[in-house]
Amino acid sequence: MATTPVKVYGPPISTAVSRVLACLLEKGVDYQLISVNMSKGEHKKPDYLKIQPFGQVPAFQDEDISLFESRAICRYICNKYADQGNKGLYGTNPLAKASIDQWLEAEGQSFSPPSSTLVFQLAFAPRMKLKQDQGVIRQNEEKLKKVLDVYENRLGESRFLAGDEFSLADLSHLPNGHYLVNATDRGELFTSRNNVGRWWTEISTRDSWEKVVEMQKPTAN
Ligand SMILES: N[C@@H](CCC(=O)N[C@@H](CS)C(=O)NCC(=O)O)C(=O)O
């Protein structure tokens, strides 16, 4: 029986939207991408706030449920569509899931704050003609180096963060990692660390992520 595609609201250039898209592609789940014109403030309009009360992207709908928070959406997709696509993406037993959750939390709590600040300051502020704050850049670069030193050790013990299989924990690093490596001059934070560099090459060249990167490119018209 054909199922109705799930709906994802927001532009693929948003890091949080691209996390959900990468997860859907890994799981082979049909989706419909619904445009939200953020420069026109559509994400702050009353109708949109009904599905994303914080006025952010992404929002997500599957049948009659609505969700927000990209990592929670990814966990839902993996649980609901457990038997299709990459079946091990969110683990297949409690121990594997706990390890994935642990590194997913590390991404959200430790990696994402400094890396998203650096992405904003180094890649987006210049495009938006906003002044960069060198103090904030320095502080967050130091924080991120410490996080990546922990990753370097971990990735010396296992091929991926949560073990020897690619998981949601690795996937969740792709959006900010991609901008840091490809849209700022701080890519060597990754490439100067042997294990992090090896891991980054492996996760960022997966078909699913390469498709998301294509979707982020401006269209010709
Ligand atoms: N923790 C949220 C973060 C969502 C978020 O920060 N979205 C940004 C785009 S990447 C946004 O909507 N910014 C506009 C705003 O906050 O007004 C998630 O992972 O879904």
The ligand as an SDF file (V2000), in Angstrom:
LIG
                    3D

 20 19  0  0  0  0  0  0  0  0999 V2000
   17.4680   22.9360   17.6590 N   0  0  0  0  0  0  0  0  0  0  0  0
   16.6860   23.2680   16.4780 C   0  0  0  0  0  0  0  0  0  0  0  0
   17.3620   24.4390   15.8090 C   0  0  0  0  0  0  0  0  0  0  0  0
   16.5310   25.0050   14.6950 C   0  0  0  0  0  0  0  0  0  0  0  0
   17.1640   26.2800   14.1510 C   0  0  0  0  0  0  0  0  0  0  0  0
   17.9890   26.9330   14.8200 O   0  0  0  0  0  0  0  0  0  0  0  0
   16.7870   26.6170   12.9220 N   0  0  0  0  0  0  0  0  0  0  0  0
   17.3120   27.8170   12.3260 C   0  0  0  0  0  0  0  0  0  0  0  0
   17.8160   27.5240   10.9110 C   0  0  0  0  0  0  0  0  0  0  0  0
   19.1510   26.3570   10.9340 S   0  0  0  0  0  0  0  0  0  0  0  0
   16.1780   28.8330   12.2420 C   0  0  0  0  0  0  0  0  0  0  0  0
   15.0450   28.4970   12.0110 O   0  0  0  0  0  0  0  0  0  0  0  0
   16.5330   30.1080   12.4280 N   0  0  0  0  0  0  0  0  0  0  0  0
   15.5970   31.2020   12.3180 C   0  0  0  0  0  0  0  0  0  0  0  0
   15.1490   31.7260   13.6400 C   0  0  0  0  0  0  0  0  0  0  0  0
   15.5740   31.2120   14.6940 O   0  0  0  0  0  0  0  0  0  0  0  0
   14.3630   32.6750   13.6300 O   0  0  0  0  0  0  0  0  0  0  0  0
   16.6520   22.0460   15.5390 C   0  0  0  0  0  0  0  0  0  0  0  0
   17.6200   21.2670   15.5610 O   0  0  0  0  0  0  0  0  0  0  0  0
   15.6630   21.8460   14.8290 O   0  0  0  0  0  0  0  0  0  0  0  0
  1  2  1  0
  2  3  1  0
  2 18  1  0
  3  4  1  0
  4  5  1  0
  5  6  2  0
  5  7  1  0
  7  8  1  0
  8  9  1  0
  8 11  1  0
  9 10  1  0
 11 12  2  0
 11 13  1  0
 13 14  1  0
 14 15  1  0
 15 16  2  0
 15 17  1  0
 18 19  2  0
 18 20  1  0
M  END
$$$$
